[in-house]
């Protein structure tokens, strides 16, 4: 499943679920216009829960998580 949002500057993003090491579920934010993918930790601990979370959360929540995200290549801890 994938969702689409626009950030506060009007930039379009596709949002999907990914998985980090140790099975952590993450939000993946991919800019439609190209550029670096970003990630943010999800509350869900299983893939099924993460997919349900993606389906149910508000666009505002997704924008908040985008604001708290780090570049995919970042080694910074969440």
N, C-alpha and C positions, 0 to 999 in steps of 0.2 A: 504494500500500500504506500501511496505517496500523497502528500498534500502540497498545496502551493499557498504562499503568503507574499505580502509586500511589506517591506520594512517601513519605518517612519519616513524615509527619504524617497519611498516609492519604488525601490529596487525589488524585483521579483526573485523569489527563492523557492526551490523545491525542497521539501522536508521529508525525510524518511528515517527509518530505524536502522541503526548499525550496531556492531558489537565490538567492544574493546577487549583487551586482555582480561583474564580472570572472569569472563562472562558478563562484564558490565554492559548494560544497554545504553546506547547514546543516541541523541538526536543528531542527524547529519543534515546540514544546511548547504545546499549547492546553489550558487548564484546562476540564474538562467543566462545572464550575459557573459558568463565565463568568469574565471577567477578561482581563488582558493576555497576549497570546501572547509566548512567549520563544523565543530562538534561541541556538544554539551551533554553532560550526564543526565540520564533519565532516572526517575524514581523507581520504575519497574525493574524487577530482578530477573524476569523471564522474557523470552521472545514473544510469547503469546500475550502476556500482560503489556509489553511495550507496544505491540501492534494495536491493542485495544486503547491504550493511552493515546496513541497518535490519532486514532479515529475520533476520540471523544473530547480532547482538549480544545479550548478556544483558540482563535487566531491570536488574541492578545497574549495568551500564555506562550504560544510559539514565538511571538515577537520578543517576549521577555527572555526566553531561553536563547534566542539568537543573540540578544544583547549580552548575555553572559557566556557566550560560546568562545572557544579558542580555535586557532587554525588547526586543521587536521594533522599537520606535521608537528605540532607543538608537543613537547615532552612535559609541559607543565601539568601538574596534577590538577584534577578538577577540584 
